[in-house]
Amino acid sequence: MGAAVLFASLAACGDTSSSEKNGKTQEETTSGSVPLVAYFSYSGNTEEVAQQIADRTGGTMAQIERAVPYDDVNAEGEEELNSNARPEITVSVDNVDEYETIFVGYPKMEQGFTCV
């Protein structure tokens, strides 16, 4: 796996109430000033870049994980790519839809990897 990372900005609609979520009010997360920085990292490289983006934007970090952990990320990841599989994932933040801006980071696979 290469260390290159692609971060894409996505938009989602949310409620603007001011209930407390993850140390930030919901109003802050939907205002556009507090993005979510969601990432999948196996070796730690993508997490490091995600942290830099969160530090620069004031964003909230959220780790993306496969619901069933990989035994061998290289072999299983390649198999998923070749079969166009979409395994179930989890994200370490409640109410992703409350964020107006979401940065998504993932490792670049040797064969290439496209965001769907």
N, CA, C and O atoms as a GROMACS GRO file, in nm:
protein
  464
    1MET      N    1   0.083  -0.119   0.000
    1MET     CA    2   0.000   0.000   0.000
    1MET      C    3   0.086   0.124   0.000
    1MET      O    4   0.185   0.131   0.074
    2GLY      N    5   0.052   0.220  -0.080
    2GLY     CA    6   0.126   0.345  -0.081
    2GLY      C    7   0.078   0.436   0.029
    2GLY      O    8  -0.022   0.410   0.095
    3ALA      N    9   0.151   0.544   0.049
    3ALA     CA   10   0.118   0.636   0.156
    3ALA      C   11   0.034   0.753   0.108
    3ALA      O   12  -0.002   0.839   0.187
    4ALA      N   13   0.002   0.757  -0.020
    4ALA     CA   14  -0.076   0.867  -0.073
    4ALA      C   15  -0.217   0.864  -0.016
    4ALA      O   16  -0.273   0.758   0.010
    5VAL      N   17  -0.273   0.981   0.002
    5VAL     CA   18  -0.405   0.992   0.062
    5VAL      C   19  -0.489   1.087  -0.021
    5VAL      O   20  -0.440   1.190  -0.067
    6LEU      N   21  -0.613   1.053  -0.040
    6LEU     CA   22  -0.706   1.141  -0.107
    6LEU      C   23  -0.810   1.185  -0.005
    6LEU      O   24  -0.871   1.101   0.061
    7PHE      N   25  -0.829   1.312   0.007
    7PHE     CA   26  -0.933   1.364   0.093
    7PHE      C   27  -1.034   1.433   0.005
    7PHE      O   28  -0.999   1.519  -0.076
    8ALA      N   29  -1.159   1.397   0.020
    8ALA     CA   30  -1.266   1.455  -0.060
    8ALA      C   31  -1.363   1.525   0.032
    8ALA      O   32  -1.388   1.479   0.144
    9SER      N   33  -1.416   1.634  -0.012
    9SER     CA   34  -1.513   1.708   0.067
    9SER      C   35  -1.653   1.664   0.026
    9SER      O   36  -1.688   1.665  -0.092
   10LEU      N   37  -1.731   1.628   0.124
   10LEU     CA   38  -1.868   1.586   0.101
   10LEU      C   39  -1.960   1.677   0.180
   10LEU      O   40  -1.919   1.732   0.282
   11ALA      N   41  -2.080   1.694   0.136
   11ALA     CA   42  -2.176   1.777   0.208
   11ALA      C   43  -2.292   1.692   0.256
   11ALA      O   44  -2.335   1.599   0.187
   12ALA      N   45  -2.343   1.725   0.374
   12ALA     CA   46  -2.460   1.658   0.429
   12ALA      C   47  -2.545   1.762   0.499
   12ALA      O   48  -2.494   1.862   0.550
   13CYS      N   49  -2.674   1.740   0.503
   13CYS     CA   50  -2.764   1.832   0.571
   13CYS      C   51  -2.772   1.795   0.717
   13CYS      O   52  -2.751   1.680   0.754
   14GLY      N   53  -2.802   1.892   0.800
   14GLY     CA   54  -2.812   1.864   0.942
   14GLY      C   55  -2.903   1.962   1.013
   14GLY      O   56  -2.941   2.065   0.958
   15ASP      N   57  -2.935   1.927   1.132
   15ASP     CA   58  -3.017   2.007   1.221
   15ASP      C   59  -2.930   2.113   1.286
   15ASP      O   60  -2.811   2.087   1.307
   16THR      N   61  -2.982   2.231   1.318
   16THR     CA   62  -2.900   2.334   1.378
   16THR      C   63  -2.933   2.357   1.524
   16THR      O   64  -2.911   2.466   1.575
   17SER      N   65  -2.986   2.256   1.594
   17SER     CA   66  -3.009   2.271   1.737
   17SER      C   67  -2.875   2.277   1.807
   17SER      O   68  -2.772   2.250   1.745
   18SER      N   69  -2.873   2.312   1.935
   18SER     CA   70  -2.746   2.332   2.002
   18SER      C   71  -2.719   2.225   2.108
   18SER      O   72  -2.654   2.255   2.209
   19SER      N   73  -2.765   2.103   2.089
   19SER     CA   74  -2.734   1.996   2.183
   19SER      C   75  -2.587   1.960   2.176
   19SER      O   76  -2.526   1.974   2.070
   20GLU      N   77  -2.528   1.914   2.286
   20GLU     CA   78  -2.386   1.882   2.295
   20GLU      C   79  -2.355   1.748   2.230
   20GLU      O   80  -2.420   1.648   2.262
   21LYS      N   81  -2.258   1.743   2.138
   21LYS     CA   82  -2.214   1.621   2.071
   21LYS      C   83  -2.062   1.624   2.060
   21LYS      O   84  -2.007   1.718   2.002
   22ASN      N   85  -1.995   1.523   2.114
   22ASN     CA   86  -1.851   1.509   2.100
   22ASN      C   87  -1.773   1.634   2.140
   22ASN      O   88  -1.673   1.668   2.076
   23GLY      N   89  -1.818   1.705   2.243
   23GLY     CA   90  -1.748   1.823   2.290
   23GLY      C   91  -1.780   1.948   2.210
   23GLY      O   92  -1.730   2.055   2.245
   24LYS      N   93  -1.858   1.939   2.108
   24LYS     CA   94  -1.896   2.054   2.027
   24LYS      C   95  -2.048   2.055   2.019
   24LYS      O   96  -2.112   1.949   2.017
   25THR      N   97  -2.106   2.174   2.014
   25THR     CA   98  -2.251   2.179   2.000
   25THR      C   99  -2.288   2.141   1.860
   25THR      O  100  -2.210   2.158   1.766
   26GLN      N  101  -2.408   2.090   1.843
   26GLN     CA  102  -2.455   2.051   1.711
   26GLN      C  103  -2.457   2.174   1.620
   26GLN      O  104  -2.432   2.162   1.500
   27GLU      N  105  -2.488   2.291   1.675
   27GLU     CA  106  -2.488   2.413   1.596
   27GLU      C  107  -2.351   2.440   1.538
   27GLU      O  108  -2.339   2.484   1.424
   28GLU      N  109  -2.244   2.413   1.616
   28GLU     CA  110  -2.109   2.433   1.567
   28GLU      C  111  -2.077   2.336   1.454
   28GLU      O  112  -2.011   2.374   1.357
   29THR      N  113  -2.122   2.212   1.464
   29THR     CA  114  -2.090   2.114   1.360
   29THR      C  115  -2.165   2.142   1.231
   29THR      O  116  -2.114   2.109   1.124
   30THR      N  117  -2.282   2.199   1.237
   30THR     CA  118  -2.358   2.224   1.115
   30THR      C  119  -2.332   2.362   1.058
   30THR      O  120  -2.382   2.394   0.950
   31SER      N  121  -2.257   2.445   1.127
   31SER     CA  122  -2.233   2.581   1.080
   31SER      C  123  -2.136   2.585   0.963
   31SER      O  124  -2.125   2.688   0.896
   32GLY      N  125  -2.067   2.476   0.937
   32GLY     CA  126  -1.969   2.474   0.831
   32GLY      C  127  -1.831   2.508   0.882
   32GLY      O  128  -1.732   2.488   0.812
   33SER      N  129  -1.821   2.559   1.005
   33SER     CA  130  -1.691   2.596   1.058
   33SER      C  131  -1.620   2.479   1.125
   33SER      O  132  -1.500   2.487   1.150
   34VAL      N  133  -1.691   2.372   1.155
   34VAL     CA  134  -1.630   2.256   1.219
   34VAL      C  135  -1.655   2.133   1.131
   34VAL      O  136  -1.762   2.073   1.137
   35PRO      N  137  -1.556   2.096   1.049
   35PRO     CA  138  -1.574   1.979   0.963
   35PRO      C  139  -1.547   1.850   1.037
   35PRO      O  140  -1.487   1.850   1.144
   36LEU      N  141  -1.592   1.741   0.979
   36LEU     CA  142  -1.559   1.608   1.027
   36LEU      C  143  -1.445   1.556   0.940
   36LEU      O  144  -1.449   1.569   0.818
   37VAL      N  145  -1.343   1.499   1.003
   37VAL     CA  146  -1.230   1.440   0.931
   37VAL      C  147  -1.235   1.290   0.956
   37VAL      O  148  -1.184   1.241   1.058
   38ALA      N  149  -1.296   1.217   0.863
   38ALA     CA  150  -1.312   1.072   0.876
   38ALA      C  151  -1.201   1.004   0.798
   38ALA      O  152  -1.168   1.046   0.687
   39TYR      N  153  -1.142   0.898   0.856
   39TYR     CA  154  -1.028   0.835   0.790
   39TYR      C  155  -1.023   0.686   0.821
   39TYR      O  156  -1.068   0.641   0.926
   40PHE      N  157  -0.966   0.611   0.727
   40PHE     CA  158  -0.929   0.472   0.749
   40PHE      C  159  -0.778   0.466   0.739
   40PHE      O  160  -0.721   0.514   0.641
   41SER      N  161  -0.714   0.409   0.839
   41SER     CA  162  -0.568   0.400   0.839
   41SER      C  163  -0.526   0.266   0.895
   41SER      O  164  -0.568   0.227   1.004
   42TYR      N  165  -0.444   0.195   0.821
   42TYR     CA  166  -0.392   0.066   0.869
   42TYR      C  167  -0.254   0.083   0.930
   42TYR      O  168  -0.225   0.027   1.036
   43SER      N  169  -0.168   0.158   0.864
   43SER     CA  170  -0.030   0.173   0.911
   43SER      C  171  -0.010   0.299   0.994
   43SER      O  172   0.093   0.313   1.061
   44GLY      N  173  -0.106   0.392   0.992
   44GLY     CA  174  -0.093   0.516   1.068
   44GLY      C  175  -0.064   0.637   0.982
   44GLY      O  176  -0.076   0.750   1.029
   45ASN      N  177  -0.025   0.616   0.856
   45ASN     CA  178   0.007   0.729   0.768
   45ASN      C  179  -0.115   0.816   0.740
   45ASN      O  180  -0.107   0.939   0.748
   46THR      N  181  -0.226   0.755   0.707
   46THR     CA  182  -0.348   0.831   0.677
   46THR      C  183  -0.398   0.901   0.802
   46THR      O  184  -0.447   1.014   0.795
   47GLU      N  185  -0.388   0.835   0.916
   47GLU     CA  186  -0.429   0.898   1.042
   47GLU      C  187  -0.346   1.024   1.069
   47GLU      O  188  -0.399   1.124   1.116
   48GLU      N  189  -0.217   1.018   1.040
   48GLU     CA  190  -0.130   1.134   1.061
   48GLU      C  191  -0.173   1.252   0.974
   48GLU      O  192  -0.178   1.365   1.021
   49VAL      N  193  -0.204   1.225   0.847
   49VAL     CA  194  -0.250   1.331   0.758
   49VAL      C  195  -0.386   1.383   0.802
   49VAL      O  196  -0.410   1.504   0.800
   50ALA      N  197  -0.474   1.293   0.843
   50ALA     CA  198  -0.606   1.333   0.893
   50ALA      C  199  -0.592   1.425   1.014
   50ALA      O  200  -0.663   1.525   1.026
   51GLN      N  201  -0.500   1.392   1.103
   51GLN     CA  202  -0.477   1.475   1.222
   51GLN      C  203  -0.428   1.614   1.183
   51GLN      O  204  -0.470   1.714   1.242
   52GLN      N  205  -0.342   1.621   1.083
   52GLN     CA  206  -0.294   1.752   1.035
   52GLN      C  207  -0.409   1.835   0.980
   52GLN      O  208  -0.417   1.955   1.006
   53ILE      N  209  -0.498   1.771   0.905
   53ILE     CA  210  -0.614   1.843   0.851
   53ILE      C  211  -0.706   1.889   0.964
   53ILE      O  212  -0.754   2.002   0.963
   54ALA      N  213  -0.731   1.801   1.062
   54ALA     CA  214  -0.815   1.838   1.176
   54ALA      C  215  -0.753   1.953   1.254
   54ALA      O  216  -0.823   2.045   1.296
   55ASP      N  217  -0.621   1.950   1.272
   55ASP     CA  218  -0.552   2.058   1.344
   55ASP      C  219  -0.566   2.191   1.270
   55ASP      O  220  -0.587   2.295   1.332
   56ARG      N  221  -0.555   2.188   1.139
   56ARG     CA  222  -0.561   2.311   1.060
   56ARG      C  223  -0.702   2.364   1.042
   56ARG      O  224  -0.722   2.484   1.024
   57THR      N  225  -0.801   2.276   1.046
   57THR     CA  226  -0.940   2.319   1.022
   57THR      C  227  -1.022   2.327   1.150
   57THR      O  228  -1.133   2.380   1.148
   58GLY      N  229  -0.968   2.276   1.261
   58GLY     CA  230  -1.046   2.268   1.384
   58GLY      C  231  -1.147   2.154   1.379
   58GLY      O  232  -1.243   2.152   1.456
   59GLY      N  233  -1.125   2.061   1.287
   59GLY     CA  234  -1.219   1.952   1.264
   59GLY      C  235  -1.220   1.847   1.373
   59GLY      O  236  -1.129   1.837   1.455
   60THR      N  237  -1.326   1.768   1.372
   60THR     CA  238  -1.345   1.656   1.463
   60THR      C  239  -1.298   1.529   1.393
   60THR      O  240  -1.342   1.501   1.281
   61MET      N  241  -1.211   1.451   1.457
   61MET     CA  242  -1.159   1.327   1.400
   61MET      C  243  -1.261   1.214   1.418
   61MET      O  244  -1.330   1.207   1.520
   62ALA      N  245  -1.270   1.125   1.318
   62ALA     CA  246  -1.356   1.007   1.326
   62ALA      C  247  -1.288   0.894   1.251
   62ALA      O  248  -1.260   0.906   1.131
   63GLN      N  249  -1.260   0.785   1.319
   63GLN     CA  250  -1.194   0.671   1.257
   63GLN      C  251  -1.296   0.581   1.189
   63GLN      O  252  -1.399   0.546   1.248
   64ILE      N  253  -1.267   0.544   1.064
   64ILE     CA  254  -1.349   0.449   0.989
   64ILE      C  255  -1.284   0.312   1.007
   64ILE      O  256  -1.163   0.297   0.987
   65GLU      N  257  -1.363   0.212   1.044
   65GLU     CA  258  -1.311   0.077   1.060
   65GLU      C  259  -1.403  -0.021   0.990
   65GLU      O  260  -1.523   0.005   0.974
   66ARG      N  261  -1.349  -0.130   0.949
   66ARG     CA  262  -1.427  -0.239   0.892
   66ARG      C  263  -1.501  -0.305   1.009
   66ARG      O  264  -1.440  -0.331   1.113
   67ALA      N  265  -1.630  -0.334   0.993
   67ALA     CA  266  -1.708  -0.394   1.102
   67ALA      C  267  -1.645  -0.526   1.147
   67ALA      O  268  -1.642  -0.555   1.267
   68VAL      N  269  -1.596  -0.604   1.053
   68VAL     CA  270  -1.522  -0.726   1.084
   68VAL      C  271  -1.376  -0.696   1.052
   68VAL      O  272  -1.342  -0.680   0.935
   69PRO      N  273  -1.289  -0.686   1.153
   69PRO     CA  274  -1.150  -0.647   1.128
   69PRO      C  275  -1.079  -0.739   1.029
   69PRO      O  276  -1.109  -0.858   1.019
   70TYR      N  277  -0.985  -0.681   0.957
   70TYR     CA  278  -0.904  -0.757   0.863
   70TYR      C  279  -0.809  -0.850   0.939
   70TYR      O  280  -0.753  -0.812   1.042
   71ASP      N  281  -0.792  -0.971   0.887
   71ASP     CA  282  -0.685  -1.059   0.936
   71ASP      C  283  -0.557  -1.025   0.861
   71ASP      O  284  -0.449  -1.018   0.920
   72ASP      N  285  -0.569  -1.004   0.730
   72ASP     CA  286  -0.457  -0.966   0.644
   72ASP      C  287  -0.508  -0.856   0.551
   72ASP      O  288  -0.570  -0.884   0.449
   73VAL      N  289  -0.482  -0.731   0.589
   73VAL     CA  290  -0.540  -0.617   0.516
   73VAL      C  291  -0.497  -0.616   0.370
   73VAL      O  292  -0.576  -0.578   0.284
   74ASN      N  293  -0.374  -0.656   0.340
   74ASN     CA  294  -0.328  -0.653   0.201
   74ASN      C  295  -0.404  -0.755   0.116
   74ASN      O  296  -0.457  -0.719   0.011
   75ALA      N  297  -0.411  -0.879   0.160
   75ALA     CA  298  -0.479  -0.984   0.083
   75ALA      C  299  -0.629  -0.958   0.076
   75ALA      O  300  -0.689  -0.965  -0.031
   76GLU      N  301  -0.690  -0.929   0.191
   76GLU     CA  302  -0.835  -0.909   0.193
   76GLU      C  303  -0.874  -0.780   0.122
   76GLU      O  304  -0.977  -0.775   0.055
   77GLY      N  305  -0.792  -0.676   0.135
   77GLY     CA  306  -0.819  -0.551   0.065
   77GLY      C  307  -0.812  -0.568  -0.085
   77GLY      O  308  -0.896  -0.515  -0.158
   78GLU      N  309  -0.711  -0.642  -0.133
   78GLU     CA  310  -0.699  -0.668  -0.276
   78GLU      C  311  -0.818  -0.749  -0.327
   78GLU      O  312  -0.871  -0.721  -0.434
   79GLU      N  313  -0.860  -0.848  -0.249
   79GLU     CA  314  -0.976  -0.929  -0.287
   79GLU      C  315  -1.101  -0.842  -0.296
   79GLU      O  316  -1.181  -0.858  -0.388
   80GLU      N  317  -1.118  -0.750  -0.200
   80GLU     CA  318  -1.233  -0.660  -0.204
   80GLU      C  319  -1.230  -0.571  -0.328
   80GLU      O  320  -1.332  -0.550  -0.393
   81LEU      N  321  -1.111  -0.520  -0.361
   81LEU     CA  322  -1.099  -0.437  -0.481
   81LEU      C  323  -1.133  -0.515  -0.607
   81LEU      O  324  -1.208  -0.467  -0.693
   82ASN      N  325  -1.079  -0.635  -0.618
   82ASN     CA  326  -1.100  -0.717  -0.738
   82ASN      C  327  -1.245  -0.761  -0.754
   82ASN      O  328  -1.292  -0.778  -0.867
   83SER      N  329  -1.316  -0.779  -0.644
   83SER     CA  330  -1.455  -0.824  -0.653
   83SER      C  331  -1.555  -0.710  -0.635
   83SER      O  332  -1.676  -0.732  -0.629
   84ASN      N  333  -1.503  -0.586  -0.626
   84ASN     CA  334  -1.587  -0.468  -0.608
   84ASN      C  335  -1.673  -0.480  -0.481
   84ASN      O  336  -1.786  -0.432  -0.477
   85ALA      N  337  -1.618  -0.544  -0.378
   85ALA     CA  338  -1.690  -0.564  -0.251
   85ALA      C  339  -1.700  -0.432  -0.175
   85ALA      O  340  -1.615  -0.344  -0.189
   86ARG      N  341  -1.801  -0.419  -0.096
   86ARG     CA  342  -1.822  -0.304  -0.008
   86ARG      C  343  -1.852  -0.357   0.132
   86ARG      O  344  -1.969  -0.372   0.169
   87PRO      N  345  -1.748  -0.386   0.211
   87PRO     CA  346  -1.772  -0.443   0.344
   87PRO      C  347  -1.840  -0.341   0.436
   87PRO      O  348  -1.827  -0.220   0.417
   88GLU      N  349  -1.910  -0.391   0.534
   88GLU     CA  350  -1.975  -0.304   0.632
   88GLU      C  351  -1.867  -0.231   0.711
   88GLU      O  352  -1.766  -0.290   0.749
   89ILE      N  353  -1.890  -0.102   0.736
   89ILE     CA  354  -1.794  -0.023   0.813
   89ILE      C  355  -1.861   0.045   0.931
   89ILE      O  356  -1.984   0.054   0.937
   90THR      N  357  -1.781   0.091   1.024
   90THR     CA  358  -1.829   0.171   1.136
   90THR      C  359  -1.747   0.300   1.139
   90THR      O  360  -1.635   0.304   1.089
   91VAL      N  361  -1.803   0.404   1.197
   91VAL     CA  362  -1.736   0.532   1.211
   91VAL      C  363  -1.747   0.574   1.357
   91VAL      O  364  -1.854   0.566   1.417
   92SER      N  365  -1.634   0.619   1.414
   92SER     CA  366  -1.629   0.648   1.557
   92SER      C  367  -1.686   0.784   1.595
   92SER      O  368  -1.629   0.854   1.678
   93VAL      N  369  -1.797   0.822   1.536
   93VAL     CA  370  -1.865   0.946   1.573
   93VAL      C  371  -2.015   0.925   1.553
   93VAL      O  372  -2.058   0.861   1.458
   94ASP      N  373  -2.092   0.980   1.645
   94ASP     CA  374  -2.238   0.973   1.632
   94ASP      C  375  -2.285   1.080   1.534
   94ASP      O  376  -2.224   1.186   1.522
   95ASN      N  377  -2.391   1.051   1.464
   95ASN     CA  378  -2.462   1.150   1.382
   95ASN      C  379  -2.374   1.218   1.278
   95ASN      O  380  -2.360   1.340   1.276
   96VAL      N  381  -2.315   1.138   1.191
   96VAL     CA  382  -2.233   1.190   1.082
   96VAL      C  383  -2.311   1.291   1.000
   96VAL      O  384  -2.254   1.388   0.949
   97ASP      N  385  -2.441   1.270   0.987
   97ASP     CA  386  -2.524   1.359   0.906
   97ASP      C  387  -2.538   1.499   0.963
   97ASP      O  388  -2.597   1.585   0.898
   98GLU      N  389  -2.486   1.525   1.081
   98GLU     CA  390  -2.492   1.659   1.140
   98GLU      C  391  -2.382   1.750   1.086
   98GLU      O  392  -2.386   1.871   1.110
   99TYR      N  393  -2.285   1.695   1.015
   99TYR     CA  394  -2.174   1.775   0.965
   99TYR      C  395  -2.202   1.823   0.825
   99TYR      O  396  -2.247   1.747   0.739
  100GLU      N  397  -2.175   1.950   0.802
  100GLU     CA  398  -2.194   2.008   0.669
  100GLU      C  399  -2.079   1.971   0.576
  100GLU      O  400  -2.100   1.950   0.457
  101THR      N  401  -1.958   1.963   0.631
  101THR     CA  402  -1.840   1.929   0.552
  101THR      C  403  -1.771   1.808   0.614
  101THR      O  404  -1.746   1.804   0.734
  102ILE      N  405  -1.740   1.710   0.530
  102ILE     CA  406  -1.672   1.589   0.575
  102ILE      C  407  -1.553   1.563   0.484
  102ILE      O  408  -1.569   1.555   0.362
  103PHE      N  409  -1.434   1.552   0.543
  103PHE     CA  410  -1.315   1.510   0.469
  103PHE      C  411  -1.300   1.360   0.492
  103PHE      O  412  -1.310   1.313   0.605
  104VAL      N  413  -1.277   1.285   0.385
  104VAL     CA  414  -1.262   1.140   0.395
  104VAL      C  415  -1.123   1.102   0.345
  104VAL      O  416  -1.084   1.138   0.234
  105GLY      N  417  -1.048   1.029   0.428
  105GLY     CA  418  -0.913   0.987   0.390
  105GLY      C  419  -0.899   0.838   0.397
  105GLY      O  420  -0.951   0.773   0.487
  106TYR      N  421  -0.827   0.782   0.300
  106TYR     CA  422  -0.803   0.638   0.298
  106TYR      C  423  -0.672   0.614   0.225
  106TYR      O  424  -0.629   0.697   0.145
  107PRO      N  425  -0.608   0.502   0.251
  107PRO     CA  426  -0.480   0.471   0.184
  107PRO      C  427  -0.502   0.445   0.036
  107PRO      O  428  -0.606   0.395  -0.006
  108LYS      N  429  -0.402   0.480  -0.042
  108LYS     CA  430  -0.406   0.450  -0.185
  108LYS      C  431  -0.354   0.308  -0.204
  108LYS      O  432  -0.246   0.273  -0.157
  109MET      N  433  -0.431   0.227  -0.272
  109MET     CA  434  -0.390   0.090  -0.302
  109MET      C  435  -0.299   0.094  -0.424
  109MET      O  436  -0.307   0.185  -0.506
  110GLU      N  437  -0.214  -0.007  -0.434
  110GLU     CA  438  -0.120  -0.016  -0.546
  110GLU      C  439  -0.190  -0.013  -0.681
  110GLU      O  440  -0.140   0.049  -0.775
  111GLN      N  441  -0.305  -0.080  -0.692
  111GLN     CA  442  -0.377  -0.088  -0.819
  111GLN      C  443  -0.458   0.037  -0.846
  111GLN      O  444  -0.514   0.051  -0.955
  112GLY      N  445  -0.466   0.124  -0.753
  112GLY     CA  446  -0.551   0.241  -0.766
  112GLY      C  447  -0.677   0.220  -0.684
  112GLY      O  448  -0.713   0.106  -0.654
  113PHE      N  449  -0.742   0.325  -0.649
  113PHE     CA  450  -0.858   0.318  -0.563
  113PHE      C  451  -0.944   0.436  -0.596
  113PHE      O  452  -0.895   0.549  -0.600
  114THR      N  453  -1.070   0.414  -0.620
  114THR     CA  454  -1.158   0.524  -0.652
  114THR      C  455  -1.266   0.537  -0.545
  114THR      O  456  -1.312   0.437  -0.490
  115CYS      N  457  -1.304   0.657  -0.518
  115CYS     CA  458  -1.410   0.684  -0.421
  115CYS      C  459  -1.543   0.670  -0.490
  115CYS      O  460  -1.563   0.724  -0.599
  116VAL      N  461  -1.634   0.597  -0.429
  116VAL     CA  462  -1.766   0.576  -0.487
  116VAL      C  463  -1.870   0.644  -0.403
  116VAL      O  464  -1.989   0.639  -0.435
   0.00000   0.00000   0.00000
